[in-house]
Amino acid sequence: MTEKRMKHLKACLVEMTDWVRNTFEDTLISGIAWDSRKVRPGDLFFALVGENFDGHQFITSAVKQGAAAVVGTRPPMPLEVPYVQLQGDDRLAVAKVAAAFYDHPSRDLVVIGVTGCYNARSTGHPALPGTHAGRRVDPCCPGDHVPWIDTKACGRGGL
């Protein structure tokens, strides 16, 4: 059984202090949700404003389902859980909070890009490790697959 991830809400917002517009009580969160129907106990619920729906309308439902805290762009409202009002792009806020919650996994990635119309394919492919069952495989770590995108393969449904 895997141990449940727990993070302090304020730790997830530390790189966004200039976005936060109110004071709030810190709490532990165990996940992130933006669909009120999928909130699990301990989740941080993001009330996103969309073209057809405003997540602020579903805050009460999310809290009833066990949301430990709520993040939105509207002024604070009385709730049983902490509410964080952010100013800025709410979707970018989800990405920033998720990165902090999961300990910034992208900081450990190495990305190599080869672009261009001519010779990019022949230049990029030899730079990648050998193939195995249609996937690129790192010869140093046989179980680890190296993800890559090839516009020709994507365009024809391959990869």
C-alpha positions in Angstrom: 0.0 0.0 0.0 1.4 3.4 -0.9 1.6 6.2 1.6 -0.8 9.0 1.1 1.0 12.3 0.1 0.3 15.2 2.4 1.5 18.8 2.0 0.8 22.0 3.8 -1.3 24.3 1.7 0.9 27.3 2.4 4.0 25.3 1.2 2.2 24.7 -2.1 1.6 28.4 -2.4 5.0 29.6 -1.4 6.1 30.6 -4.9 2.8 32.4 -5.4 2.6 34.7 -2.4 2.0 37.8 -4.7 -1.1 36.0 -6.1 -2.8 35.5 -2.7 -5.3 38.2 -1.8 -6.4 37.1 1.7 -5.1 35.6 4.9 -6.1 32.0 5.5 -5.4 29.2 8.0 -2.9 26.6 6.9 -4.1 23.0 6.5 -2.8 19.7 5.1 -4.0 18.7 1.7 -3.7 15.2 0.2 -4.7 15.9 -3.4 -5.8 18.5 -6.0 -9.2 18.6 -7.7 -11.0 21.0 -10.0 -14.1 18.9 -10.7 -16.4 19.0 -7.7 -17.7 15.6 -8.5 -14.2 14.1 -8.2 -13.2 15.7 -4.9 -11.9 13.2 -2.3 -11.5 13.9 1.4 -8.4 16.0 1.9 -8.3 17.5 -1.6 -7.6 21.1 -2.4 -10.5 22.2 -4.6 -9.9 24.8 -7.3 -13.0 26.7 -8.3 -12.1 27.4 -11.9 -14.0 29.9 -14.0 -14.8 28.4 -17.4 -16.7 29.3 -20.5 -19.8 27.3 -19.5 -19.5 26.9 -15.7 -18.1 28.8 -12.8 -16.4 26.5 -10.2 -17.4 28.9 -7.4 -21.0 27.5 -7.8 -19.7 24.1 -6.8 -17.7 25.0 -3.7 -20.4 23.9 -1.2 -20.6 20.5 -3.0 -16.8 20.1 -2.9 -16.6 20.9 0.8 -19.4 18.4 1.5 -17.4 15.8 -0.3 -14.4 16.5 2.0 -12.3 19.3 0.4 -9.8 20.4 2.9 -9.5 23.9 1.4 -10.7 25.9 -1.6 -8.9 28.2 -4.0 -10.8 30.6 -6.1 -10.6 34.1 -7.7 -13.8 35.5 -6.1 -13.8 37.3 -2.8 -13.6 35.0 0.3 -16.8 33.5 1.6 -17.7 31.9 4.9 -16.7 28.2 4.8 -15.9 25.4 7.2 -12.5 25.1 5.4 -9.8 27.6 4.4 -10.5 29.7 1.3 -7.6 31.2 -0.7 -8.4 34.0 -3.1 -6.0 34.3 -5.9 -5.5 37.1 -8.4 -4.3 35.8 -11.8 -4.8 32.9 -14.2 -6.6 30.2 -12.2 -5.4 27.4 -14.6 -1.8 28.5 -14.3 -2.4 28.5 -10.5 -3.4 24.8 -10.7 -0.2 24.0 -12.5 2.0 25.9 -10.1 0.3 24.4 -7.0 0.4 20.9 -8.5 4.1 21.3 -9.3 4.8 22.3 -5.7 2.5 19.5 -4.3 4.4 16.9 -6.3 7.9 18.4 -5.5 8.5 19.9 -8.9 9.1 16.7 -10.9 9.9 18.7 -14.1 13.0 20.0 -12.5 14.6 16.6 -12.8 13.8 16.1 -16.5 16.3 16.5 -19.3 14.8 17.8 -22.5 16.5 17.8 -25.9 14.7 19.3 -28.9 15.6 19.0 -32.5 13.4 21.2 -34.8 13.2 21.9 -38.5 11.7 20.6 -41.7 14.8 19.1 -43.3 17.1 16.6 -41.5 15.5 17.0 -38.1 14.3 13.4 -38.3 17.7 12.0 -39.3 19.5 14.2 -36.8 17.2 13.5 -33.9 16.7 9.8 -34.2 20.4 8.8 -33.9 20.7 11.0 -30.8 18.1 8.9 -29.0 18.9 5.5 -27.5 17.9 2.3 -29.4 14.4 1.2 -29.9 12.4 -1.6 -28.3 8.9 -2.6 -29.3 8.4 0.7 -31.0 9.5 2.7 -28.0 12.8 4.5 -27.3 14.7 2.7 -24.5 17.6 4.0 -22.4 20.3 1.3 -22.7 21.6 2.2 -19.3 18.2 1.6 -17.7 16.4 -1.1 -19.8 13.1 -0.6 -18.0 13.0 3.2 -18.5 11.4 4.5 -21.6 12.5 7.8 -23.1 9.4 9.7 -24.3 9.7 11.4 -27.6 7.5 13.1 -30.1 7.8 12.7 -33.9 5.4 14.7 -36.0 5.4 12.2 -38.8 4.6 9.4 -36.5 2.0 11.4 -34.6 0.4 12.5 -37.9 0.0 8.9 -39.0 -1.1 7.6 -35.6 2.3 6.0 -34.9 4.7 6.3 -31.9 
